[in-house]
Amino acid sequence: MDIYGYIRVSTKEQNEDRQLIALHEQNVPERNIYTDKQSGKDFDRPQYKRLIRRMKKDDLLYIKSIDRLGRNYSEILEQWRILTKEKCIDIVVLDMPLLDTRRGKDLMGTFLSDIVLQVLSFVAENERVNIRQRQAEGIAAAKARGVRFGRQGKELPDNFGHIVSEWEEKRISCGEATAMCGMSESTFYRRVREYRLSAKK
């Protein structure tokens, strides 16, 4: 029997130390710990796929919590079935002792762990939905306050109005105007339009 651990964080900026410490406490060998840094919305993750290919019958897999496995209700249940029924490995969810397939392999134990798994899987997906909703609401509120998203435009030179006037009166060429502003031609035309609109307000 080999012991494995699986870690998932949603973004490259998030820290996986808490999960790593928990796996080390279970004496999971470093070489058998697989980490993905991406969303739990599905199981299309490179390290998870490598882990599945490597594990064999009677191996043991540790995860810190069920939402580290994933956040899609139906897919968590399907992956749990594949791991425990098809590959015949044991899974231990450290934050939920009832989800330890080494124990309670009788009918009642299986029934209880199935119920807990379904509840936790639902909670994991529900949290994913709530996170997305909170993000959307936060963005909408920020936009209402006038916060602009995306790449910020290049600052206009202090003499932009003068440069535009010189260009419009054909005293300088478009190439000279864009060079003086440090902009591409398309950006210059766009910023001129914005400048004119703001001047009318």
Backbone as JSON Lines, residues from 0, in Angstrom:
{"i":0,"aa":"M","n":[0.84,-1.2,0.0],"ca":[0.0,0.0,0.0],"c":[0.87,1.24,0.0]}
{"i":1,"aa":"D","n":[0.58,2.18,-0.93],"ca":[1.27,3.47,-0.97],"c":[0.33,4.55,-0.45]}
{"i":2,"aa":"I","n":[0.92,5.57,0.17],"ca":[0.13,6.68,0.71],"c":[0.35,7.91,-0.16]}
{"i":3,"aa":"Y","n":[-0.75,8.56,-0.51],"ca":[-0.7,9.75,-1.36],"c":[-1.43,10.92,-0.7]}
{"i":4,"aa":"G","n":[-1.14,12.1,-1.18],"ca":[-1.86,13.29,-0.72],"c":[-2.18,14.17,-1.91]}
{"i":5,"aa":"Y","n":[-3.31,14.83,-1.83],"ca":[-3.69,15.76,-2.9],"c":[-4.0,17.13,-2.32]}
{"i":6,"aa":"I","n":[-3.44,18.16,-2.95],"ca":[-3.61,19.55,-2.52],"c":[-4.16,20.35,-3.7]}
{"i":7,"aa":"R","n":[-5.11,21.24,-3.39],"ca":[-5.6,22.16,-4.43],"c":[-5.83,23.54,-3.83]}
{"i":8,"aa":"V","n":[-5.32,24.54,-4.54],"ca":[-5.67,25.93,-4.24],"c":[-6.21,26.53,-5.53]}
{"i":9,"aa":"S","n":[-7.05,27.54,-5.4],"ca":[-7.76,28.05,-6.58],"c":[-6.9,28.91,-7.5]}
{"i":10,"aa":"T","n":[-5.89,29.59,-6.94],"ca":[-5.06,30.48,-7.75],"c":[-3.59,30.29,-7.38]}
{"i":11,"aa":"K","n":[-2.71,30.75,-8.27],"ca":[-1.27,30.65,-8.02],"c":[-0.85,31.5,-6.83]}
{"i":12,"aa":"E","n":[-1.66,32.52,-6.49],"ca":[-1.3,33.41,-5.37],"c":[-1.63,32.79,-4.01]}
{"i":13,"aa":"Q","n":[-2.55,31.83,-3.98],"ca":[-2.95,31.24,-2.71],"c":[-1.87,30.31,-2.18]}
{"i":14,"aa":"N","n":[-1.82,30.21,-0.86],"ca":[-0.78,29.43,-0.2],"c":[-1.32,28.05,0.19]}
{"i":15,"aa":"E","n":[-0.54,27.03,-0.14],"ca":[-0.98,25.67,0.16],"c":[-0.34,25.1,1.42]}
{"i":16,"aa":"D","n":[0.36,25.94,2.22],"ca":[1.12,25.45,3.38],"c":[0.24,24.7,4.38]}
{"i":17,"aa":"R","n":[-0.96,25.21,4.63],"ca":[-1.84,24.58,5.63],"c":[-2.15,23.13,5.23]}
{"i":18,"aa":"Q","n":[-2.44,22.94,3.96],"ca":[-2.73,21.58,3.48],"c":[-1.47,20.71,3.53]}
{"i":19,"aa":"L","n":[-0.34,21.31,3.16],"ca":[0.92,20.57,3.13],"c":[1.3,20.09,4.53]}
{"i":20,"aa":"I","n":[1.15,20.96,5.53],"ca":[1.46,20.59,6.92],"c":[0.58,19.42,7.37]}
{"i":21,"aa":"A","n":[-0.72,19.5,7.02],"ca":[-1.66,18.43,7.41],"c":[-1.26,17.1,6.8]}
{"i":22,"aa":"L","n":[-0.79,17.1,5.55],"ca":[-0.37,15.85,4.9],"c":[0.94,15.33,5.49]}
{"i":23,"aa":"H","n":[1.84,16.24,5.82],"ca":[3.1,15.82,6.45],"c":[2.84,15.18,7.82]}
{"i":24,"aa":"E","n":[1.84,15.68,8.52],"ca":[1.48,15.09,9.82],"c":[0.98,13.66,9.68]}
{"i":25,"aa":"Q","n":[0.51,13.31,8.49],"ca":[0.06,11.94,8.23],"c":[1.17,11.1,7.6]}
{"i":26,"aa":"N","n":[2.38,11.66,7.57],"ca":[3.55,10.97,7.03],"c":[3.4,10.61,5.55]}
{"i":27,"aa":"V","n":[2.74,11.49,4.79],"ca":[2.65,11.28,3.35],"c":[4.0,11.65,2.73]}
{"i":28,"aa":"P","n":[4.64,10.76,1.99],"ca":[5.94,11.09,1.38],"c":[5.83,12.28,0.43]}
{"i":29,"aa":"E","n":[6.83,13.13,0.45],"ca":[6.83,14.33,-0.39],"c":[6.62,13.98,-1.87]}
{"i":30,"aa":"R","n":[7.24,12.89,-2.31],"ca":[7.13,12.51,-3.73],"c":[5.71,12.08,-4.11]}
{"i":31,"aa":"N","n":[4.89,11.79,-3.11],"ca":[3.52,11.32,-3.38],"c":[2.46,12.4,-3.15]}
{"i":32,"aa":"I","n":[2.92,13.65,-3.02],"ca":[1.97,14.75,-2.85],"c":[1.82,15.49,-4.18]}
{"i":33,"aa":"Y","n":[0.6,15.59,-4.63],"ca":[0.29,16.24,-5.91],"c":[-0.49,17.53,-5.66]}
{"i":34,"aa":"T","n":[-0.08,18.6,-6.32],"ca":[-0.7,19.91,-6.09],"c":[-1.16,20.55,-7.38]}
{"i":35,"aa":"D","n":[-2.41,21.0,-7.39],"ca":[-2.95,21.78,-8.51],"c":[-3.27,23.18,-8.02]}
{"i":36,"aa":"K","n":[-3.0,24.17,-8.86],"ca":[-3.35,25.54,-8.53],"c":[-4.35,26.04,-9.56]}
{"i":37,"aa":"Q","n":[-5.58,25.6,-9.39],"ca":[-6.65,26.04,-10.29],"c":[-8.01,25.76,-9.66]}
{"i":38,"aa":"S","n":[-9.03,26.26,-10.31],"ca":[-10.39,26.18,-9.79],"c":[-10.82,24.73,-9.58]}
{"i":39,"aa":"G","n":[-11.74,24.56,-8.61],"ca":[-12.28,23.23,-8.34],"c":[-13.59,22.97,-9.08]}
{"i":40,"aa":"K","n":[-13.88,23.78,-10.12],"ca":[-15.16,23.63,-10.82],"c":[-15.26,22.31,-11.57]}
{"i":41,"aa":"D","n":[-14.1,21.74,-11.97],"ca":[-14.12,20.43,-12.63],"c":[-12.82,19.69,-12.29]}
{"i":42,"aa":"F","n":[-12.64,18.51,-12.88],"ca":[-11.47,17.69,-12.53],"c":[-10.46,17.63,-13.68]}
{"i":43,"aa":"D","n":[-10.52,18.6,-14.56],"ca":[-9.57,18.69,-15.65],"c":[-8.31,19.4,-15.16]}
{"i":44,"aa":"R","n":[-7.58,18.71,-14.26],"ca":[-6.39,19.28,-13.63],"c":[-5.22,18.33,-13.83]}
{"i":45,"aa":"P","n":[-4.08,18.85,-14.29],"ca":[-2.95,17.97,-14.65],"c":[-2.41,17.1,-13.53]}
{"i":46,"aa":"Q","n":[-2.22,17.68,-12.33],"ca":[-1.65,16.89,-11.23],"c":[-2.65,15.87,-10.7]}
{"i":47,"aa":"Y","n":[-3.91,16.23,-10.69],"ca":[-4.93,15.26,-10.25],"c":[-4.95,14.07,-11.2]}
{"i":48,"aa":"K","n":[-4.87,14.33,-12.5],"ca":[-4.87,13.25,-13.48],"c":[-3.64,12.35,-13.31]}
{"i":49,"aa":"R","n":[-2.49,12.96,-13.02],"ca":[-1.26,12.17,-12.78],"c":[-1.43,11.28,-11.55]}
{"i":50,"aa":"L","n":[-2.04,11.87,-10.51],"ca":[-2.27,11.12,-9.27],"c":[-3.17,9.91,-9.53]}
{"i":51,"aa":"I","n":[-4.26,10.11,-10.26],"ca":[-5.2,9.03,-10.55],"c":[-4.51,7.91,-11.32]}
{"i":52,"aa":"R","n":[-3.68,8.3,-12.29],"ca":[-2.98,7.28,-13.09],"c":[-2.01,6.47,-12.23]}
{"i":53,"aa":"R","n":[-1.43,7.1,-11.24],"ca":[-0.4,6.44,-10.44],"c":[-0.97,5.53,-9.35]}
{"i":54,"aa":"M","n":[-2.11,5.9,-8.77],"ca":[-2.64,5.12,-7.65],"c":[-3.17,3.76,-8.13]}
{"i":55,"aa":"K","n":[-3.05,2.79,-7.23],"ca":[-3.51,1.43,-7.54],"c":[-4.32,0.88,-6.37]}
{"i":56,"aa":"K","n":[-4.88,-0.27,-6.56],"ca":[-5.74,-0.89,-5.56],"c":[-5.08,-0.92,-4.17]}
{"i":57,"aa":"D","n":[-5.88,-0.59,-3.15],"ca":[-5.48,-0.6,-1.74],"c":[-4.57,0.55,-1.33]}
{"i":58,"aa":"D","n":[-4.28,1.49,-2.26],"ca":[-3.53,2.68,-1.87],"c":[-4.44,3.58,-1.02]}
{"i":59,"aa":"L","n":[-3.81,4.55,-0.35],"ca":[-4.54,5.44,0.54],"c":[-4.31,6.89,0.12]}
{"i":60,"aa":"L","n":[-5.39,7.65,0.0],"ca":[-5.31,9.06,-0.4],"c":[-5.8,9.95,0.73]}
{"i":61,"aa":"Y","n":[-4.98,10.95,1.1],"ca":[-5.36,11.95,2.09],"c":[-5.67,13.27,1.39]}
{"i":62,"aa":"I","n":[-6.77,13.92,1.81],"ca":[-7.02,15.3,1.42],"c":[-7.45,16.06,2.67]}
{"i":63,"aa":"K","n":[-7.15,17.37,2.68],"ca":[-7.44,18.17,3.88],"c":[-8.94,18.34,4.1]}
{"i":64,"aa":"S","n":[-9.68,18.67,3.04],"ca":[-11.12,18.85,3.14],"c":[-11.75,18.54,1.79]}
{"i":65,"aa":"I","n":[-13.04,18.27,1.79],"ca":[-13.7,17.81,0.57],"c":[-13.67,18.88,-0.52]}
{"i":66,"aa":"D","n":[-13.67,20.18,-0.16],"ca":[-13.64,21.22,-1.19],"c":[-12.28,21.34,-1.86]}
{"i":67,"aa":"R","n":[-11.23,20.71,-1.27],"ca":[-9.93,20.65,-1.93],"c":[-9.97,19.64,-3.07]}
{"i":68,"aa":"L","n":[-10.83,18.63,-2.92],"ca":[-11.0,17.66,-4.01],"c":[-11.7,18.35,-5.17]}
{"i":69,"aa":"G","n":[-12.75,19.12,-4.87],"ca":[-13.46,19.84,-5.92],"c":[-14.61,20.64,-5.35]}
{"i":70,"aa":"R","n":[-15.27,21.4,-6.24],"ca":[-16.4,22.22,-5.82],"c":[-17.62,22.0,-6.72]}
{"i":71,"aa":"N","n":[-17.62,20.92,-7.47],"ca":[-18.77,20.6,-8.32],"c":[-19.44,19.37,-7.74]}
{"i":72,"aa":"Y","n":[-20.66,19.55,-7.25],"ca":[-21.39,18.51,-6.51],"c":[-21.39,17.16,-7.22]}
{"i":73,"aa":"S","n":[-21.89,17.13,-8.44],"ca":[-22.03,15.84,-9.14],"c":[-20.67,15.24,-9.47]}
{"i":74,"aa":"E","n":[-19.69,16.09,-9.8],"ca":[-18.38,15.54,-10.17],"c":[-17.61,15.04,-8.96]}
{"i":75,"aa":"I","n":[-17.79,15.65,-7.79],"ca":[-17.16,15.13,-6.58],"c":[-17.67,13.71,-6.31]}
{"i":76,"aa":"L","n":[-18.99,13.54,-6.38],"ca":[-19.58,12.23,-6.12],"c":[-19.09,11.2,-7.14]}
{"i":77,"aa":"E","n":[-18.97,11.62,-8.41],"ca":[-18.52,10.7,-9.45],"c":[-17.05,10.32,-9.24]}
{"i":78,"aa":"Q","n":[-16.2,11.3,-8.91],"ca":[-14.79,10.99,-8.67],"c":[-14.63,10.1,-7.43]}
{"i":79,"aa":"W","n":[-15.43,10.36,-6.4],"ca":[-15.37,9.52,-5.2],"c":[-15.72,8.08,-5.55]}
{"i":80,"aa":"R","n":[-16.74,7.9,-6.41],"ca":[-17.13,6.56,-6.84],"c":[-16.01,5.89,-7.63]}
{"i":81,"aa":"I","n":[-15.39,6.63,-8.54],"ca":[-14.29,6.07,-9.34],"c":[-13.14,5.64,-8.45]}
{"i":82,"aa":"L","n":[-12.77,6.52,-7.51],"ca":[-11.63,6.24,-6.64],"c":[-11.89,5.04,-5.73]}
{"i":83,"aa":"T","n":[-13.06,5.02,-5.1],"ca":[-13.33,3.98,-4.09],"c":[-13.87,2.68,-4.68]}
{"i":84,"aa":"K","n":[-14.67,2.79,-5.74],"ca":[-15.3,1.58,-6.29],"c":[-14.51,0.98,-7.45]}
{"i":85,"aa":"E","n":[-14.07,1.82,-8.38],"ca":[-13.36,1.3,-9.55],"c":[-11.88,1.06,-9.26]}
{"i":86,"aa":"K","n":[-11.22,2.04,-8.64],"ca":[-9.79,1.87,-8.37],"c":[-9.54,1.18,-7.04]}
{"i":87,"aa":"C","n":[-10.59,1.09,-6.2],"ca":[-10.51,0.38,-4.91],"c":[-9.41,0.95,-4.01]}
{"i":88,"aa":"I","n":[-9.38,2.27,-3.92],"ca":[-8.45,2.9,-2.98],"c":[-9.25,3.46,-1.81]}
{"i":89,"aa":"D","n":[-8.57,3.72,-0.7],"ca":[-9.2,4.34,0.46],"c":[-8.92,5.83,0.46]}
{"i":90,"aa":"I","n":[-9.92,6.61,0.94],"ca":[-9.78,8.07,1.02],"c":[-10.02,8.5,2.46]}
{"i":91,"aa":"V","n":[-9.19,9.42,2.93],"ca":[-9.37,10.02,4.24],"c":[-9.47,11.53,4.07]}
{"i":92,"aa":"V","n":[-10.6,12.11,4.49],"ca":[-10.77,13.57,4.48],"c":[-10.47,14.03,5.9]}
{"i":93,"aa":"L","n":[-9.34,14.71,6.08],"ca":[-8.83,15.01,7.42],"c":[-9.76,15.9,8.24]}
{"i":94,"aa":"D","n":[-10.46,16.83,7.59],"ca":[-11.35,17.73,8.33],"c":[-12.7,17.1,8.68]}
{"i":95,"aa":"M","n":[-12.95,15.9,8.17],"ca":[-14.23,15.24,8.42],"c":[-13.97,13.74,8.67]}
{"i":96,"aa":"P","n":[-13.74,13.36,9.94],"ca":[-13.39,11.98,10.27],"c":[-14.39,10.93,9.77]}
{"i":97,"aa":"L","n":[-15.67,11.31,9.61],"ca":[-16.64,10.36,9.08],"c":[-16.32,9.94,7.66]}
{"i":98,"aa":"L","n":[-15.59,10.79,6.93],"ca":[-15.21,10.45,5.56],"c":[-13.83,9.79,5.57]}
{"i":99,"aa":"D","n":[-13.82,8.6,6.09],"ca":[-12.62,7.77,6.13],"c":[-13.07,6.38,5.69]}
{"i":100,"aa":"T","n":[-12.78,6.03,4.45],"ca":[-13.31,4.77,3.9],"c":[-12.65,3.53,4.48]}
{"i":101,"aa":"R","n":[-11.63,3.7,5.31],"ca":[-11.02,2.53,5.97],"c":[-11.92,2.0,7.08]}
{"i":102,"aa":"R","n":[-12.83,2.89,7.57],"ca":[-13.71,2.51,8.67],"c":[-15.12,2.31,8.16]}
{"i":103,"aa":"G","n":[-15.89,1.58,8.92],"ca":[-17.31,1.44,8.64],"c":[-17.62,0.93,7.25]}
{"i":104,"aa":"K","n":[-16.97,-0.16,6.85],"ca":[-17.21,-0.71,5.52],"c":[-18.49,-1.54,5.48]}
{"i":105,"aa":"D","n":[-19.16,-1.68,6.64],"ca":[-20.45,-2.38,6.64],"c":[-21.51,-1.47,6.04]}
{"i":106,"aa":"L","n":[-22.73,-1.98,5.91],"ca":[-23.8,-1.24,5.25],"c":[-24.1,0.09,5.93]}
{"i":107,"aa":"M","n":[-24.18,0.09,7.27],"ca":[-24.5,1.31,8.01],"c":[-23.38,2.35,7.86]}
{"i":108,"aa":"G","n":[-22.14,1.89,7.96],"ca":[-21.01,2.82,7.83],"c":[-20.96,3.45,6.44]}
{"i":109,"aa":"T","n":[-21.2,2.63,5.43],"ca":[-21.23,3.14,4.05],"c":[-22.36,4.13,3.85]}
{"i":110,"aa":"F","n":[-23.52,3.81,4.42],"ca":[-24.7,4.68,4.31],"c":[-24.42,6.04,4.93]}
{"i":111,"aa":"L","n":[-23.84,6.05,6.14],"ca":[-23.55,7.3,6.83],"c":[-22.52,8.14,6.08]}
{"i":112,"aa":"S","n":[-21.45,7.49,5.6],"ca":[-20.41,8.24,4.89],"c":[-20.94,8.79,3.57]}
{"i":113,"aa":"D","n":[-21.84,8.05,2.91],"ca":[-22.45,8.54,1.67],"c":[-23.28,9.79,1.91]}
{"i":114,"aa":"I","n":[-24.03,9.79,3.01],"ca":[-24.85,10.96,3.35],"c":[-23.96,12.17,3.63]}
{"i":115,"aa":"V","n":[-22.91,11.97,4.44],"ca":[-21.99,13.06,4.78],"c":[-21.33,13.6,3.51]}
{"i":116,"aa":"L","n":[-20.9,12.68,2.63],"ca":[-20.24,13.08,1.39],"c":[-21.17,13.95,0.54]}
{"i":117,"aa":"Q","n":[-22.43,13.53,0.43],"ca":[-23.37,14.3,-0.39],"c":[-23.62,15.68,0.19]}
{"i":118,"aa":"V","n":[-23.75,15.76,1.51],"ca":[-23.98,17.06,2.16],"c":[-22.77,17.97,1.94]}
{"i":119,"aa":"L","n":[-21.57,17.46,2.19],"ca":[-20.37,18.28,2.05],"c":[-20.12,18.68,0.6]}
{"i":120,"aa":"S","n":[-20.42,17.79,-0.33],"ca":[-20.26,18.1,-1.75],"c":[-21.19,19.23,-2.15]}
{"i":121,"aa":"F","n":[-22.42,19.17,-1.63],"ca":[-23.39,20.23,-1.91],"c":[-22.9,21.56,-1.34]}
{"i":122,"aa":"V","n":[-22.39,21.51,-0.1],"ca":[-21.88,22.73,0.55],"c":[-20.72,23.32,-0.25]}
{"i":123,"aa":"A","n":[-19.82,22.45,-0.75],"ca":[-18.66,22.91,-1.51],"c":[-19.1,23.63,-2.79]}
{"i":124,"aa":"E","n":[-20.06,23.04,-3.52],"ca":[-20.52,23.69,-4.74],"c":[-21.29,24.96,-4.43]}
{"i":125,"aa":"N","n":[-22.09,24.92,-3.38],"ca":[-22.87,26.1,-3.01],"c":[-21.94,27.27,-2.67]}
{"i":126,"aa":"E","n":[-20.84,26.98,-2.01],"ca":[-19.87,28.02,-1.68],"c":[-19.25,28.59,-2.95]}
{"i":127,"aa":"R","n":[-18.97,27.73,-3.94],"ca":[-18.41,28.21,-5.21],"c":[-19.39,29.17,-5.89]}
{"i":128,"aa":"V","n":[-20.66,28.81,-5.88],"ca":[-21.69,29.67,-6.48],"c":[-21.76,31.0,-5.73]}
{"i":129,"aa":"N","n":[-21.71,30.92,-4.39],"ca":[-21.78,32.14,-3.57],"c":[-20.57,33.05,-3.82]}
{"i":130,"aa":"I","n":[-19.4,32.45,-3.97],"ca":[-18.18,33.23,-4.24],"c":[-18.34,33.99,-5.54]}
{"i":131,"aa":"R","n":[-18.82,33.3,-6.58],"ca":[-19.0,33.95,-7.89],"c":[-20.03,35.08,-7.8]}
{"i":132,"aa":"Q","n":[-21.08,34.84,-7.03],"ca":[-22.12,35.86,-6.88],"c":[-21.56,37.08,-6.14]}
{"i":133,"aa":"R","n":[-20.78,36.82,-5.08],"ca":[-20.19,37.93,-4.33],"c":[-19.23,38.73,-5.2]}
{"i":134,"aa":"Q","n":[-18.46,38.02,-6.05],"ca":[-17.54,38.71,-6.94],"c":[-18.3,39.61,-7.91]}
{"i":135,"aa":"A","n":[-19.38,39.04,-8.51],"ca":[-20.17,39.81,-9.47],"c":[-20.8,41.04,-8.8]}
{"i":136,"aa":"E","n":[-21.31,40.86,-7.58],"ca":[-21.92,41.98,-6.86],"c":[-20.87,43.04,-6.51]}
{"i":137,"aa":"G","n":[-19.68,42.57,-6.13],"ca":[-18.6,43.5,-5.79],"c":[-18.16,44.31,-7.0]}
{"i":138,"aa":"I","n":[-18.06,43.66,-8.15],"ca":[-17.66,44.35,-9.38],"c":[-18.73,45.37,-9.77]}
{"i":139,"aa":"A","n":[-20.0,44.96,-9.69],"ca":[-21.1,45.87,-10.04],"c":[-21.1,47.09,-9.12]}
{"i":140,"aa":"A","n":[-20.88,46.87,-7.82],"ca":[-20.86,47.98,-6.86],"c":[-19.68,48.91,-7.15]}
{"i":141,"aa":"A","n":[-18.53,48.33,-7.48],"ca":[-17.35,49.14,-7.77],"c":[-17.57,49.98,-9.03]}
{"i":142,"aa":"K","n":[-18.18,49.36,-10.06],"ca":[-18.46,50.11,-11.29],"c":[-19.42,51.26,-11.02]}
{"i":143,"aa":"A","n":[-20.4,51.01,-10.14],"ca":[-21.36,52.06,-9.78],"c":[-20.67,53.23,-9.09]}
{"i":144,"aa":"R","n":[-19.56,52.93,-8.39],"ca":[-18.79,53.99,-7.72],"c":[-17.82,54.67,-8.67]}
{"i":145,"aa":"G","n":[-17.76,54.18,-9.91],"ca":[-16.87,54.79,-10.9],"c":[-15.52,54.13,-11.02]}
{"i":146,"aa":"V","n":[-15.33,52.98,-10.36],"ca":[-14.06,52.26,-10.46],"c":[-13.97,51.65,-11.85]}
{"i":147,"aa":"R","n":[-12.82,51.84,-12.5],"ca":[-12.62,51.29,-13.85],"c":[-11.79,50.02,-13.76]}
{"i":148,"aa":"F","n":[-12.2,49.0,-14.51],"ca":[-11.48,47.73,-14.53],"c":[-10.73,47.59,-15.84]}
{"i":149,"aa":"G","n":[-9.79,46.66,-15.86],"ca":[-9.0,46.46,-17.06],"c":[-7.75,47.32,-17.03]}
{"i":150,"aa":"R","n":[-6.99,47.25,-18.13],"ca":[-5.74,47.98,-18.2],"c":[-5.98,49.48,-18.18]}
{"i":151,"aa":"Q","n":[-5.27,50.17,-17.32],"ca":[-5.43,51.61,-17.23],"c":[-4.74,52.29,-18.41]}
{"i":152,"aa":"G","n":[-5.39,53.33,-18.96],"ca":[-4.83,54.03,-20.11],"c":[-3.58,54.82,-19.73]}
{"i":153,"aa":"K","n":[-2.75,55.02,-20.74],"ca":[-1.53,55.8,-20.53],"c":[-1.91,57.25,-20.19]}
{"i":154,"aa":"E","n":[-1.18,57.82,-19.24],"ca":[-1.44,59.21,-18.86],"c":[-1.21,60.13,-20.05]}
{"i":155,"aa":"L","n":[-2.11,61.08,-20.23],"ca":[-1.95,62.06,-21.3],"c":[-0.84,63.05,-20.93]}
{"i":156,"aa":"P","n":[-0.04,63.43,-21.91],"ca":[0.98,64.46,-21.6],"c":[0.29,65.77,-21.23]}
{"i":157,"aa":"D","n":[0.98,66.59,-20.43],"ca":[0.39,67.85,-19.97],"c":[-0.01,68.76,-21.12]}
{"i":158,"aa":"N","n":[0.72,68.66,-22.22],"ca":[0.44,69.54,-23.37],"c":[-0.39,68.84,-24.44]}
{"i":159,"aa":"F","n":[-1.16,67.84,-24.04],"ca":[-1.93,67.07,-25.02],"c":[-2.87,67.97,-25.82]}
{"i":160,"aa":"G","n":[-3.57,68.88,-25.13],"ca":[-4.49,69.79,-25.82],"c":[-3.78,70.61,-26.88]}
{"i":161,"aa":"H","n":[-2.58,71.06,-26.57],"ca":[-1.79,71.85,-27.52],"c":[-1.38,70.99,-28.73]}
{"i":162,"aa":"I","n":[-0.96,69.75,-28.44],"ca":[-0.56,68.85,-29.53],"c":[-1.75,68.58,-30.46]}
{"i":163,"aa":"V","n":[-2.92,68.35,-29.88],"ca":[-4.12,68.1,-30.68],"c":[-4.44,69.31,-31.55]}
{"i":164,"aa":"S","n":[-4.34,70.5,-30.97],"ca":[-4.61,71.73,-31.73],"c":[-3.64,71.88,-32.9]}
{"i":165,"aa":"E","n":[-2.35,71.62,-32.61],"ca":[-1.34,71.72,-33.66],"c":[-1.62,70.73,-34.78]}
{"i":166,"aa":"W","n":[-2.02,69.52,-34.4],"ca":[-2.31,68.48,-35.4],"c":[-3.57,68.84,-36.2]}
{"i":167,"aa":"E","n":[-4.61,69.3,-35.5],"ca":[-5.86,69.64,-36.19],"c":[-5.66,70.81,-37.17]}
{"i":168,"aa":"E","n":[-4.75,71.71,-36.82],"ca":[-4.49,72.86,-37.69],"c":[-3.4,72.57,-38.71]}
{"i":169,"aa":"K","n":[-3.0,71.25,-38.73],"ca":[-2.05,70.75,-39.72],"c":[-0.67,71.39,-39.62]}
{"i":170,"aa":"R","n":[-0.32,71.84,-38.43],"ca":[1.03,72.37,-38.24],"c":[2.02,71.25,-37.94]}
{"i":171,"aa":"I","n":[1.47,70.1,-37.46],"ca":[2.3,68.89,-37.29],"c":[1.54,67.72,-37.89]}
{"i":172,"aa":"S","n":[2.29,66.7,-38.29],"ca":[1.66,65.52,-38.89],"c":[1.15,64.59,-37.79]}
{"i":173,"aa":"C","n":[0.35,63.63,-38.19],"ca":[-0.15,62.63,-37.22],"c":[1.01,61.85,-36.62]}
{"i":174,"aa":"G","n":[2.01,61.52,-37.46],"ca":[3.19,60.8,-36.96],"c":[3.93,61.58,-35.91]}
{"i":175,"aa":"E","n":[4.06,62.88,-36.13],"ca":[4.74,63.74,-35.15],"c":[3.93,63.83,-33.86]}
{"i":176,"aa":"A","n":[2.6,63.92,-34.0],"ca":[1.73,64.02,-32.82],"c":[1.81,62.75,-31.98]}
{"i":177,"aa":"T","n":[1.75,61.58,-32.64],"ca":[1.8,60.31,-31.89],"c":[3.16,60.13,-31.22]}
{"i":178,"aa":"A","n":[4.23,60.57,-31.91],"ca":[5.58,60.46,-31.33],"c":[5.69,61.34,-30.09]}
{"i":179,"aa":"M","n":[5.13,62.55,-30.18],"ca":[5.2,63.47,-29.03],"c":[4.4,62.95,-27.84]}
{"i":180,"aa":"C","n":[3.32,62.19,-28.14],"ca":[2.47,61.64,-27.06],"c":[2.93,60.26,-26.6]}
{"i":181,"aa":"G","n":[3.8,59.62,-27.39],"ca":[4.24,58.27,-27.06],"c":[3.12,57.25,-27.21]}
{"i":182,"aa":"M","n":[2.3,57.42,-28.27],"ca":[1.15,56.55,-28.48],"c":[1.18,55.99,-29.9]}
{"i":183,"aa":"S","n":[0.46,54.89,-30.08],"ca":[0.24,54.39,-31.43],"c":[-0.8,55.28,-32.1]}
{"i":184,"aa":"E","n":[-0.93,55.17,-33.4],"ca":[-1.89,56.01,-34.13],"c":[-3.32,55.75,-33.67]}
{"i":185,"aa":"S","n":[-3.67,54.45,-33.5],"ca":[-5.05,54.12,-33.09],"c":[-5.35,54.64,-31.69]}
{"i":186,"aa":"T","n":[-4.35,54.55,-30.79],"ca":[-4.55,55.06,-29.43],"c":[-4.69,56.58,-29.44]}
{"i":187,"aa":"F","n":[-3.89,57.23,-30.29],"ca":[-3.96,58.69,-30.39],"c":[-5.35,59.13,-30.83]}
{"i":188,"aa":"Y","n":[-5.89,58.48,-31.87],"ca":[-7.24,58.85,-32.35],"c":[-8.29,58.62,-31.25]}
{"i":189,"aa":"R","n":[-8.15,57.5,-30.53],"ca":[-9.11,57.21,-29.46],"c":[-9.03,58.24,-28.35]}
{"i":190,"aa":"R","n":[-7.8,58.6,-27.97],"ca":[-7.65,59.56,-26.88],"c":[-8.1,60.97,-27.32]}
{"i":191,"aa":"V","n":[-7.96,61.27,-28.6],"ca":[-8.46,62.56,-29.11],"c":[-9.97,62.6,-28.98]}
{"i":192,"aa":"R","n":[-10.64,61.49,-29.36],"ca":[-12.1,61.43,-29.23],"c":[-12.52,61.61,-27.78]}
{"i":193,"aa":"E","n":[-11.84,60.89,-26.86],"ca":[-12.16,61.01,-25.44],"c":[-11.92,62.45,-24.95]}
{"i":194,"aa":"Y","n":[-10.84,63.05,-25.44],"ca":[-10.48,64.42,-25.03],"c":[-11.56,65.41,-25.49]}
{"i":195,"aa":"R","n":[-12.02,65.21,-26.69],"ca":[-13.07,66.1,-27.23],"c":[-14.37,65.94,-26.45]}
{"i":196,"aa":"L","n":[-14.71,64.68,-26.14],"ca":[-15.94,64.44,-25.39],"c":[-15.88,65.08,-24.0]}
{"i":197,"aa":"S","n":[-14.72,64.94,-23.32],"ca":[-14.58,65.5,-21.98],"c":[-14.6,67.02,-22.03]}
{"i":198,"aa":"A","n":[-14.11,67.6,-23.14],"ca":[-14.08,69.04,-23.27],"c":[-15.49,69.61,-23.43]}
{"i":199,"aa":"K","n":[-16.41,68.78,-23.98],"ca":[-17.8,69.22,-24.19],"c":[-18.6,69.2,-22.91]}
{"i":200,"aa":"K","n":[-18.16,68.4,-21.91],"ca":[-18.94,68.25,-20.67],"c":[-18.85,69.5,-19.81]}
